């Protein structure tokens, strides 16, 4: 037996692959605190177009419908600006159109915003110094200001019947030469007298004869070519119009910035005129691009993903929805910086929005973002178990139950009624076969964390060999899988020969090497001594990744490699990689029937000492060469979705 120091060092490095893979997993699962510290290194760009004083912003929906993606984005942008500047975010209900109110819309609005994680500092349900925050409860304030404008001859009462007024408004639309409202020149005395007698009327603003200009933070200077027509401030039912109440409330509530959809840009000159005649300073305006579908039509409630129920029904994390929404018209300065928690958005937010319409594609980036946010959720400490159960364990439970039910049926059809897939001892204690429900959430949290080391994958093809014992017929069928053979044998010709002749010398050589290696590993992990005489240390990464320097593993593997024809055929680096790959593939076959989804060290830690040693022992025995032929790999065994019951050893 040869014993080359260089080769021994390289093989030691190969066996330490388990330790390296675990360290890599830890780096991938960095907690949020460190992630934010990294982002702080690039946070200088957040001051671009970010006000340096606290901002007061508001989200002012009408309870005539439910929250949708576009309104959520509006709320989010206003929320972020307030929080990024240590200001306040207000919720105001614009319920002046009483005929169109939806009974449960207000309550649904609260629920959806809270579900998304947006909290308001002032609002109808929490109060505040500038309430009330329902426009229907602020009528006296609007009346006060409309009366003031009448006295200043900036507005007038109109006593025209509603149908005549509507016809006049249609005639004036887009025209600078249309006849004025006949009530515009009624004397103040007549107007007061008719109003005092209770004659129905509305209040109309006297628009400026000159077009108004607006400065917008996104679109720059916006000016209409024609002057505005007179417009209604207060309707005949006593309620204000949107334009009037909007201006009065934003001033009264000390709103400094208004972020809203670009469809409101054309109305902003009206608002600016009102600010001017009332001698108020208008807030800063930022109009963000309209959300449109693939045909460039405005996103409607019928479009997939427009309503919040789509995200809830599909168990998409609220953080993922906010992340998706914030990118619909805004980006950080770092182009690749797309996965953002709410805290990250606040840190980086500024008013540099994208101009023009924003095409929305569902699901688009949602799956990508959701996978990243679920990874963060899974690995945060302490774990948020209610969120984990709702958004991760629920789907994992359904996946386990469905797969188990299918396999029970397959086993009965293939092996007889008495046979069915057997859970490992830990899994059997954590999942009820009778109710098909999780009984130990902590166990399945560990499983979900294991399945998310690279990317969250709740497919049965990943966890089937971790939760269930591997059926011996299936494990036998994988003894000569190409990945394992390629890792052990010296050439592709040898691999092909082993597959073509399962009882030939190449196949038997590969099986012998695997059996010997698994036996040595099992022995080094305490598999050959009674359980009560093993090391008292807990079964952990440190216990699994033993230091092999004082064991017989290296000279033994060197001899096995020499026998396989590898010694002297590869340079040192290639031999090092070959040894590492071979070791991992042999372990992977014994532990999870060659499924490559999860690192061996992670699987062993999750399975526990007894189950891991049991599988290593079974693998060692099944790989022992014998006169019995092994099943050849059929085409079926290579198909994605291959189930245990699909092959039985001949």
N, C-alpha and C positions, 0 to 999 in steps of 0.2 A: 504494500500500500504506500503510495507516494503521499508526501505532505509538503506542498509548496507554500511558503509563507504568504506570497502574494495572492495565490488562489484562495487560501484560507481567509485572508482579509476580505477578498471580494465576496466570498460566500457568506461571510459574517454580515456584510452589508446587504446581501440579498435577503438574508433571514430577518434583517431589521426593517424590511419593507413595511411590516405591520406597524412599527413605531412611526415611520415616516408618514404613512397614510393617515394615521390618527392625528398627527400634528397638522397635516394639511387640512383635515376636517375641522380641527379647532380654529385654524386661521379663517376658513370659510365661514365659520359660525360666529364671528366676532360680535360682541354685544353692541347695542345701539350707542352706548357711551363712546366707545372707541371710534365707531363710524362717524359720529358727529364731530369728534376731535379732528378727524381727517378733513372733514368738510370745512372746518374752521380755517384751515390753511388756505382755502380758496374763497373765503367769504368776503373779500374786499370788493368783488364785483356787485355785491348786493346793494351798495350805496348808489348805483346808477339809477337815476329817476326814482329814488326813494326819498320822500320828505324827511326832513331832519327834526320835525316837531310832531307830537302826538296827533294822530288823525282820528276823526270821528266819522265812521262810515255806517251805512245802513243797508239792510236787505228789506225791500218793501214789496212783498208779493200780494196779489189779490186772491182771497180765498174763494175764487170761482173755479178752481181746479186744483190738481195735485202737483207736488214738486216734481219737476222733470230735470233731465240732464242739463239743459241750458240754464234753468233757474238755479240749480245747485252750483254750477260754475260761477254764476254771478254772486251768489252768497259767499262762495269760497274766496273769490278775489277780494271782495270787500272785507271779509274776515281777516285775510292774510295781511292786507294793508294796515288794518287797525292794530293787529297784534305785532307786526313787524316794527311799528313805530311807538309801541306802548300806549296806544290809544284805546278807543272803545268801539265795539261793534253792536249796532242796534238792530232789533227786529221790529218792523212796523207793518201793520196790516192795513192795506188800502182797500177797504170794504165799502166804498161809496156806491158801487153798482149793486144795490140791494137785490135787484131782480135776478141776478145771475149767481148769487151765492150758493155754494154747495155745502150742505149741512155739516159734513164731517171733514171738510177741507182744512179748517184751522187746526183741528186736533191731529190730522195726518201730517200737516206741515211741521208741527212741533216734533212729532215722532220721527219723521224722516230726517230732519236736521240733526236731532240728537243721535239717531242711528249713525249718521255720517260722521259724527264727532265734532260738530260745530255748535259751540255754546255762545249765547248772546249776553251782553252785559246789561242791556236794558230791553224791555219788551212787554207785550201785553200780559204775559204770565208772571213776569218777575218784577215788573214796575220799573221805576227810575225817576230821576229828577225832572224829566221833560215829558212825562206822560199826560194824559193817557196815550197809549200806543196803537189804538184802533181809530181810524179816521172817523168812523161813525160816532165816536164819543168826543169829537173835537169840533162839532158843528159851530159852536159859539165863536170859536177862534176864526173860522173861515168867514162867518157872517160879519165879524168885526172888521176884517180886512177888506171884504167886498164892499161893505158900507163906506169904509174910508175911501176906497177908490171911486165910488160914486160921488162922494162929496168933493173929491179933487178933480172931478170931471175926467177921470181916467177910465171910467166904466159907466154903463147905463143899464137901466131896466128895459127889458123887451117884453111886451105884452102880446106879441103875436102868438096865434095858436101854434102848437108844435109842428103840425104838418106844413104850415106856411113857412115857418122858420127853417125846417129841414129843406124845403124846396129852394129857399133863398141861399142856404148854405151850399147846396149843390151847384147853383148858378154861379156863385162866387168862386168856386173851387178852381184854382189855377188861372184866375183872371184878375187883372188889375183895373178893369174898366166896368165891372159889374156894378149894378146899383147898390147903394148902401142900405143898411137895415133902416126901415122907416121909423123905427123907434129911437134911432140914434140922435135925432134932433128934437125929441120931446123935451119940453122945458123941465127944469128940476122941480118946479112947483107941481106941475101936472103929474110927474112921475111919483112924487111923494104922496099926492092925494090918491092916485089910483092904487098904489101899494097899500096905503092905510085902509082903503076900503076892502082889502083882501083880494084884489084882482090878481089872478095867477100871472106869474112872470118869472123870467130868468134874468140873470145878471151877465152882461156881455162886456168884455174888455175891448177898449178902443186901441186897436193895434197901430203901431207906428207906420207912417206912410213910406218909410225907408226900410229896405231889407236890413236885417240884423246879422251881425257876424258873431261867430262863436269860436273860442279857442279851445281845441280839444287836445288832450295829452297824447292821443294816438294818431289822429288824422290832421292835426295842425289847425289852421284857420278854415272854418267852414262858413260859407255865406250862400244864402239863397239868392236867385236872380230876381225874384219878385218879392214884394213886401208881404207880410202876413195879413190874412183876413182877420176881421174881428172874431173872437172866439169866446165861448161860454165859460164863465167862471163858476156860476152857481146855477144849478138846474131848477126847474119848477117844483121839484119835490123837496127843495131845500138842501140837497146834498151838493157838495162841490164836484167839479170835474177833476179828472186825474191831474191835469196840468196845474190847476190852481192849488189843490191840496198838496201836491208834491212840492211846490215852491214854498208854500207857507210852512209846511212841516219841516222841510230841510233847514230852513232858516231858524225856526223855533227850537229845533233840536240840535242846532249848532253843528250841522253836518259840514265837514270840510272837503270831502271828496266823494264823488258819485261815480261808481263803476257800473256800467250797464251795457246791454246789447246795442249793437250799431243801429238797429232799427229805430232807436230813440233819438238818434242824432238829428234827424229832420225836425223833431219837435223841440229841440233844445233852444233854438232862437226865440220861440214863444216864451220859454221859461226865463231866458235872459232879459227879455223885455219886461217881464213882471218884476224881476229883481231890480231892474233899473228904476221903474216908476215907484216901487216901494222903498227905494234907496237902501237896498240891502246888497251886501257883497255876495256874489254867487259862489258856490263851491267850485272846486276844480273838477272838470269832467274828463272821463276816460271811457270811450265807447269801444267795446271789444267786438271782434268779428262775429258774424252770424253763424250759427251752427247749421250746416246743410247736409243733405244726404248725397249719395253718389251721383244723383241727377242734378245736383246743385239747387234742389228745392229745400226750403226751410224745413228743418227737422220738426216732425209733428209727433203727437202722442201715439200715433199708430206705428211709428218706426221702432224697430227692435232696439232696446236699450234706452229709449227715451224716458220711460217711467222707472221710478225707483224699485217697483216690484220685480223688475227683471233681475236686478242685482241681488235682491234679497232671496228670490226664488232659486237662483243659481249659486247661492252661498258664496258670493264674491265679497271679500273683506271690505268694510267701509273704507279702510285706508287705501285699498287698491282703487276704489271708485274715485276717491278724492284725487289720488295720483293721476288717474286717467283724465279726470276733469281739468285739473290744473294745466295739463299739457295741451289743452285745446285752445291754443292762442297765446301761450306763454312758454318760455324756456329759460333755464338758467344760462349763465354765460358759458358753462361747461357743457358742450353739446352732448357728451355721453352721460351726463348726470341726469338720468331719467327716473330712477327708483328713489322716490322721496317720501319720507314720513311727513306728517303734518308739521312736526318741529323743524324738519329740514326746509319745508316750503316757507315757513315764517322767517327762518334765518336768511334765506336767499331771495326773498320776494322783492320785486321792484315793479315799476310801472311800464316796463318795456314790453308792450304787447305786440302781437302779430297783426298787421293790417290785412283786411279782406276776409272773405268768408272762410270758415274752417270746415273741411269735410270730415264727417264723423264716420268711422268704420267700426262696426261691432261684429265680432269681439275685438278685432284689431290687436292692440297691445295689451288688452286686459289680461289674457292668460299669463303673459310674461310678467306683468306687474303683480298679478295676484300670487304667482308662485314665489316671487321675492318677498312679498309682504307676509305670506304664510310662513316662509322660512324664518323671518324675524320673529313672528308671533310664537313659533314653536320653540325657539331657542332663547327667548327672553327669560330672565330670572327676577323675581319669582314668576312661575308660569301663570298666565291669565286663563285659568281652567274654564270659566264660562265661555269665553271666546273660542278657546281651543276645541271645546266640545261641540259648539255650534258650527264652526266653520271648517273643522278638520276631522275630528273623531266621528262626527255624524256620517260623513262620506266614507270614512274608513270602516265603520261598523257596517254600513250597507254593502260595501265591497266584500268584506269578509263573509257576511251572511249569504250574499248571492253566490259567491264562489263555493262556500261550504255546501249549500243546497244543491248546486249543480254537481259537485263531486260525489255527494252521497248517492245521487241518482246514477251517476256514471259507474260508481263502484258496485252498486247493486246489479246493474246490467252486466258488468264484466266479471265480477268475482263471486256474486251470490249475495243473498240478503244479509248475511252475518257480517259482511265486511264493509267498512267505510273508512275514510281518511281519519287518522288519529292525530289529535292536537298534541303538542308537547305538553308536559306537565304544567308549565307556567301559563301557557295559552289556555289550557282547559280550565284553569282557575280564574281566568280573566274574561272569559267569553262563555255565555250560556248557550249551549246547543239547542235547548228547548225553546227559549224565547228569541234566539238569534240577536241578543243584545250584549253590549259591553258591560261587564260587571266590575271591572277594575280599570278606571280611566287612566291611572298613573302608568300601568303597564302599557297601555296602547299609546300614551304620550311618548314613552320610551321608544316604542316601535315607530311612531311617526317621525320622531327625531332621527332615528336610524335611517328611515327611508328618505329623509331629506338631506342627507350628507352631501349629495351632489346636486340633485334637484328633486323636489317633492313629487313622488310617484306612488300613488296609492293603488296601482294595478296589482291584481293577484299574481301576475307573473313575477313580481318582485318579492312579495311577502309569503308566497305559498310554502316555500321550503324553510321559512323562519318560524311560522306559526304551527305548521304540521310536521310530523315525522315524514321523512322521505320514504315513499314506498320502495322496497328493495328491488322490485322489477324495474322500476324507472331508474334507480341509481345504477343498476347493472347496465341498462341501455346506454348510459352516458360514459361508460368506462373508456371507450375509445373515441371520445369526442375530439374533433380536429384541433381545438385550442389546446387541450391537454397534451395530445400527441406532439403537436408542433413545439410545445415548450420543452419537451423531454428529449425527443429524438433528434439526431444530428442533421437530418436533411428532409426535404419535402418528399423525396423518393421513399425514405423510410416511413414517413407518415402515411403515404398512399399504400405502401405495402402492408402496414398494420391494419388499415381500414379494409383493404381487399381480402386479407387473410387474418381473421381474428384469433386464430390459433397458431399463427406463424411466429417466427423468432422476433420480429420487430414489435408485434403486439405484446407478446409475453415479456419482452425486455422492458417495455414501458410500464406494464402492470407491476412487474417486480420492483422497479425503481420506486414507483408510487407507493406500493405496499410497505417497502422498507422505510421510506421517508416518513410516512404517516405513523408507522410504529415507533420510530425514534422520537418524533414530535410528541406523540401521546405519552411516551415514557418520560420525557423531559418535563411534561406538564403534570406529572404525578398520576398517570393513568394506570400504572402497574403496581400501585400500592393500595392498601385498604383505605377507604375514605377517611377513617378516623385517624390515620397516621400521616395524612398529607399536610402540607404547609398550612398553617392557620391564617395566612394572609388572605384577604378578600380577593375574589376573582375579578380582576380589573386589568386595565391595559398593562400596568407594570408587571402584574403576575403573568399575563399571557406572553408578553414580549420578554421572555427570559434571556439572560445573558448566556449564550451558548459556549463561551470560551472555555469553560471547565467541563464541558460535556463531550461526548463522542460524536456529535452531529457532523462536525466539519470533516474529519478524516473519513467518516462513513460515506458522506455525500460525495467526497472526492473520488472514492473508489467506485461508487455507483456511476458517476459521470464518466470515469475512465472505461468502465465496462460498456457504457452506452456508445462509446466511440467519440466522445466530445473532446477528451483531453488531447491537446496538441493540434486540434483542428481550428481553434478560434483564438484570436488575440485576447489579451486580458480584459479589455473593456467589453467586448462582445460576450465573453464568457461570464463576466459579472452580470450583464443584463440577462443572459440565458438562465443563469442560476436563480436569479431573483424571480424571473417569470415562471420558471418551472416550479419553484417552491410554492408560489401563490396559486398557480393553477391546480396543483395537487391538493392543496388545502381547500380550494374553492369547490373542487369536485366532491370531496368528502363532506364538507359542511353544508353546501346548498346545491348539490347536483350540478355544479358548473355554472350556475347562474352568475353573471358578472356584475350584478347591479350594486352590491354593497361590499365594502372592504372586509376582508377576512377577520381582522382584529375586532371590528365593530360587531360582526355577526357573532363571534365567539363570546364577546363580553355580554351581548344581549341574550344569547342562548343559555349562558351560565356554565359553570364548570362541568356538572354531570352530563348535560346534554351534549356539550362540545366533545368531551372525552368519549362519550358513547358513539358519536358520529365518526370520530377519528378511528375508533376501534372497528366499527362496522366497515368503514372504508378500507382499512388495512386487510380485513378478512376477505372482502369482496374482490380486492385486487390481486389476491394470491393466485398465481397461475395454476391452472388445473387442466385436466383432460376435457373438461366440459366446455363446449363452444359457447362463446358469448354472443348475444344478439348484435347483429350489425346495425349501424346507424341507417335507418330508412329515411326516405324523404319526409315522412310525416314528423319525425323527431326534430327536423330542422325548421319546421314551420313556426311562425310566431303564434302564440296562443296554444301550443301543444300542452295537453293536460296529462296528468299522471296515468289516467286510465286508458290512454290511447295506445300504449304498447305494453306487452307482457312478454317476459323472456320465454323463448321457445323451449 
